[in-house]
């Protein structure tokens, strides 16, 4: 099925509605999948070398609410900041649903 939009604003509105539907169906079994995807995107070769980041990394992955797009975008941002617990905690504190939608909008 192909969907046509009359404007970029229409396509963003549609994307936001689609994301909202996915968020409403977030299943706790997806938490582990989000964590694995985040881990693989940030540390593709070395696994997850920093024990101090596992707990906060899992919290960040959970905030992505089962949406692979969110996980990939967040992983891209995390890969650009210092790999320390302090930096990742600051990132997590500032990561909200609205901010995730803003990230999606920027990538769109």
C-alpha positions in Angstrom: 0.0 0.0 0.0 1.4 3.4 -1.0 0.4 6.5 0.9 0.6 9.9 -0.7 0.8 13.2 1.2 0.1 16.7 0.1 2.7 18.2 2.3 5.6 17.3 4.6 3.4 18.4 7.5 0.8 15.8 6.6 3.4 13.1 6.4 4.8 14.1 9.9 1.3 14.1 11.3 0.8 10.6 9.9 4.1 9.5 11.3 3.3 10.8 14.8 -0.1 9.0 14.7 1.7 5.8 13.7 4.2 6.1 16.5 1.5 6.8 19.0 -0.3 3.6 18.0 3.0 1.6 18.4 3.6 3.2 21.8 0.2 2.1 23.0 1.0 -1.5 22.1 4.4 -1.6 23.8 4.9 -5.0 25.3 7.4 -5.6 28.2 8.9 -8.5 26.1 10.2 -5.8 23.7 12.4 -4.3 26.5 15.0 -6.9 26.0 14.9 -6.5 22.2 15.4 -2.8 22.6 18.3 -3.3 24.9 20.0 -5.7 22.4 19.5 -3.4 19.5 20.9 -0.4 21.5 23.9 -2.4 22.6 24.6 -3.7 19.1 24.3 -0.2 17.5 26.6 1.4 20.1 29.1 -1.4 20.5 28.8 -3.5 17.3 32.1 -5.4 17.6 33.1 -5.4 21.2 29.8 -6.4 22.9 29.2 -4.1 25.8 32.6 -3.5 27.4 31.7 -1.1 30.1 29.8 -2.7 33.0 29.0 0.7 34.5 26.8 1.5 31.5 24.7 -1.6 31.4 22.1 -0.5 34.0 21.7 3.0 32.6 21.8 1.7 29.0 18.9 -0.6 29.8 16.9 2.3 31.3 17.6 4.3 28.1 16.5 1.4 25.9 13.3 1.1 27.9 12.5 4.7 27.2 12.5 3.9 23.5 9.3 2.0 24.2 9.8 -0.8 21.8 10.3 1.3 18.7 13.4 0.3 16.7 13.5 3.7 15.1 13.8 5.4 18.5 16.5 2.9 19.5 18.6 3.5 16.4 18.3 7.3 16.7 19.1 7.3 20.4 22.0 4.9 19.8 23.4 7.3 17.2 23.3 10.2 19.7 24.8 8.0 22.5 27.6 6.9 20.3 28.7 10.6 19.9 28.9 11.3 23.6 31.5 10.2 26.2 31.0 6.6 27.3 30.7 7.3 31.0 27.9 6.7 33.5 27.7 10.4 34.3 27.2 11.4 30.7 24.7 8.7 30.0 22.7 9.5 33.1 22.5 13.1 32.1 21.3 12.0 28.6 18.7 9.6 30.2 17.3 12.3 32.5 16.8 14.6 29.5 15.3 11.9 27.3 11.5 12.3 27.2 8.8 11.2 24.8 8.6 14.7 23.3 12.3 14.7 22.8 12.1 11.4 21.0 9.5 12.8 18.7 11.7 15.8 18.1 14.6 13.4 17.2 12.3 11.6 14.8 11.3 14.9 13.2 14.9 15.9 12.8 15.8 12.6 11.1 12.7 12.8 8.8 
